[in-house]
Amino acid sequence: MYNYSMSILKRLFGLRHHKVVKESVIKELFLFERGTLITLILLETILLYILMPLIGNGIAAWYGIIVTFTLWRLYDAYVFEKSPNRYSIITWHKQFVVKAWITAFLLSSLSLFVVPQLDEYHQLFIFIMLVGISAGAVKTLSDDYRTAIGYLLILLVPTSFEMLLLQRSDTYILAFLMILYFFMQSSIILNAYGKNLELERKKEELFEKEEILDLCFEQAPVGIFSYDNDLNITDCNQSFLTLFDVKKEKIVGTNLSHFVNETTIEILKNSLIKGQETQKGSFITQKGMKFKVEGKYSSIVDREKNIIGGMALLEDKTAEFKARDELVHLASHDSLTSLSNRRSFDTFMQNMIKEEKHINHYSLLLYLDINQFKHVNDSLGHSYGDDLLIEISKRLKNVTEEHHHLTRLGGDEFLIVVPFISKIREHSKYVAAQYVETIQKSFSKPFIIDGIRLHIKTSIGIVLIEPDSCYIEEIVRYADIAMYKAKKQGYEHIAYYNSQLDNDRKKMFDLYHDFVSALHNNKLELYFQPILNVKDDSLCAAEALIRWNHPEKGLIAPMDFIPLIIESGGIIDMSWWVVDEVCSHIVEWKKQGQWNLNYVSININAQQLIIDDFAEAFIAKLQAYGVESQDITIEITETSLIDNFEVTQQVIKKLQEYGVKCAIDDFGTGYSSLSYLKKLSFSILKIDREFTHDMLYNKDSMMLVRSIVEIGKQFNYKITVEGIEEESQKQIIKEIDDTLSYQGFLVSHPIPEKVFRENFLKS
């Protein structure tokens, strides 16, 4: 208990560790002092006036000391008001506490030294005066609870003690009441202090929340502004100022009608009536500034539910809208040429067939395919091909009008739709012809890509879209069929769709599937045509040729189904079937002792050469059958070789490393033949029958064959001449060079294996 009491005293009187109050409390203490100290001086003077006749001049000394301290405190209050920075807050507080407590001590000294000398009446007067002064002091010092309690303790405890020493019943009662008064006042001070602390805490929390709200308002990433019922801007944040590039002092107070367009004004007015409005889309200022925004406008009501204005939140969605537009554009446009893509084409067609004019008007659909495009890609690279497509797109844009629809379907294929040409079919066809002619003229000038002049043509399939037709997929299919026909027929490279084309296409489709079935069911046949030495007509080799005896259509010529198989991709399976069949026959011929050939040649399309690991797969086939690599020669047509030259060249070199010989078939029908003779070290060169057909009657043809032979010899080629059908043709070949070999109808047509074995292989 003693330690606890000492702790209380140390906390009250230990100024070194005395808790320093806030600067605002110090200001309040000094402010109250200026009024109360004057009153205190007046009370001290009254005490002097009453007590001097009773005690004598000794009271004057006390009066002089206490008035001096009181005036000193008053002086401090005025100095603090004028120069609060003269001392630190800690110093000001210590001075205040010390001088206040000294004043309390001087007042309490009256009860210790003066009261015993007075009669009962004046004793009671002194007690009442001290209690009254203590009450005033508590009111003045209540902001600093420890100073106030200390003041009461110094003032009232000695007085209560003196009352007890008087040993009268009334003084006992007064002492008890004074002690009770002390505890009541202390309790009031502590409760007030606690409430002040709670109030301060709530103020701080409120201030923090207000500060957070202010920070949120100012630093919000969206533009915020408030407005009154007359649509005058009352406040705005920094994001709003940044968004509209304005100064706050110029915008606050401005009426919104001078700032935004009428559409937004109507939305703002509605927000004051309906309570909340939203705006998505363009936000345009009177200065012409245009944004894509998402705006939310809400009315503000007071406690009486009266609308006093509104609040707006504007989020700049310009970048988002732009990104969305770009995504929409990318989804409906080709990334390379920026033309419409298939999705956009479908949308356009769906909308077109819903138009009222579609009921009785013809429209036009053009399906364009770029000729020689694959050759450009393979020869120059895909970057040149991409640049070419871009330039082609530009030219097509120049010949299309705004209401037309130009689409890059994919690869080198384009679609052009010209809606609602005419109600009359013949006139529509005339307009289509004029339009096609315009497109062809646009391709007449060479395309210059990185300094290279490219002469490019286009094949065009034309469909007159019938009025009220609605099957878009069918319309596109018709155009595709017409384009395919245009591409095959050459020269003008245009074709109109008609039902016969569709029938032909269906026949080709059925024919292809019949071929696949025949291939899988081993219904194909292998024929052989002998190759002889022109010098002595001795057999040196044979060419294996595939034949298809259709169960309904009979024997189908290779020229009628091979192009279809190549186009459909079935050539690879067919070629491997030929390899298997040839290997089987060679093994059988050798087993029967009938092998007297240098080699058997087979035709391989370049499509098969460019598949992965063809050379390894081919050698694996030979090894599986036990066939020597020199037993089979691979013939590659010059045209297919050139179309895939870079890859084909590498495969041929690898085949030669394994000992497989290669021949150029149909030499002279492709491009840049002499340059390829130089680049590729083939073993055999086969001169196409196109050059031997009329050399009996055309000296130029004979001279051309002679030149080809001489050139081939310079490159160490063994030469076979195709298409020898008459003895006189053979004699001319023999005169040109008797080391040549030949094949043709003069010796034999291609014949089945059994017939070939009986007629040409040794028994």
Secondary structure, DSSP 8 states (H G I E B T S, - for coil): -HHHHHHHHHHHH-GGG-----HHHHHHHHHHHHHHHHHHHHHHHHHHHHHHHHH-THHHHHHHHHHHHHHHHHHHHHHHHH-TTSS-HHHHHHHHHHHHHHHHHHHHHIIIIIGGGS-HHHHHHHHHHHHHHHHHHHHHHTTSHHHHHHHHHHHHHHHHHHHHHHT-HHHHHHHHHHHHHHHHHHHHHHHHHHHHHHHHHHHHHHHHHHHHHHHHHHH-SSEEEEE-TT-BEEEE-HHHHHHHT--HHHHTT-BGGGTB-HHHHHHHHHHHHHSEEEEEEEEEBTT--EEEEEEEEEEEE-TT--EEEEEEEEEE-HHHHHHHHHHHHHHHB-TTT--B-HHHHHHHHHHHHHSGGGGT-EEEEEEEEETTHHHHHHHH-HHHHHHHHHHHHHHHHHTS-TTSEEEEEETTEEEEEEEEEESSHHHHHHHHHHHHHHHHHHTTS-EEETTEEE---EEEEEEEE-TT---HHHHHHHHHHHHHHHHHH-TT-EEE--HHHHHHHHHHHHHHHHHHHHHHTT-EEEEEEEEEETTT--EEEEEEEEEEEETTTEEE-HHHHHHHHHHHTTHHHHHHHHHHHHHHHHHHHHHTT----SEEEEE--HHHHTSTTHHHHHHHHHHHHT--GGGEEEEEEHHHHHHTHHHHHHHHHHHHHTT-EEEEEEETSSSSHHHHHHH---SEEEE-HHHHTTTTT-HHHHHHHHHHHHHHHHTT-EEEE----SHHHHHHHHHH-TT-EE-STTT---EEHHHHHHHHS--
